[in-house]
Amino acid sequence: MNTSKSAIIASAAKGKIASIVGYCGIALFLLGAVLMLLDSGLGTAIVGFVIAALFIPFIRMGSTIKKRIKRFKQYVSLISNQKMILISDLASATRQSASFVRDDLATMISKNFFTDASLDLTANEHKIVIGRKTTVPIASIPTKTQAEMEDITCVGCGAAVAKLKGESGKCDYCGSAYK
């Protein structure tokens, strides 16, 4: 399995586990606190509520991870389908600030959500670069004709990928193999 797909799957699993642990922990301790309140009094119940509150970070972590994966899929869609590579364009399309999108993409790249991607922050217009090249519309590829190319959707990340008919390869965005 490629690094991007496995990083996304591992991150999604971590998010689900954290949410489950958080919600189950809170439910069990709140139930225990209510039972202690009925049986032992207020002091014991307060301890139960404090322990239940310790599970809130697990819920937050799970929620944060789920949101990051949702944004990753949105970024891949914008980059591959609409050929948006400028951070300012991505920010506008996602209704976030440019600094948020830049930091979010940097985090996703460091967590291996994207394969062979980098941020080009040297130019006046900051952009994301996938696979040592910027995204190029199929019509501008001079070496192959449109008849030799076909559009497919990556099963790993949902990106629109142009490839030569009959050839296999890897997705530029997540590294998943396609045929």
Sequence and secondary structure as in RCSB ss.txt:
>XXXX:A:sequence
MNTSKSAIIASAAKGKIASIVGYCGIALFLLGAVLMLLDSGLGTAIVGFVIAALFIPFIRMGSTIKKRIKRFKQY
VSLISNQKMILISDLASATRQSASFVRDDLATMISKNFFTDASLDLTANEHKIVIGRKTTVPIASIPTKTQAEME
DITCVGCGAAVAKLKGESGKCDYCGSAYK
>XXXX:A:secstr
  HHHHHHHHHHHHHHHHHHHHHHHHHHHHHHHHHHHHHT HHHHHHHHHHHHTTHHHHHHHHHHHHHHHHHHHH
HHHHHHS   BHHHHHHHHTS HHHHHHHHHHHHHTTSSSSEEEE SSSS EEEETTB    GGG SSS GGGEE
EEE TTT  EEEEETT  EE TTT  EE 
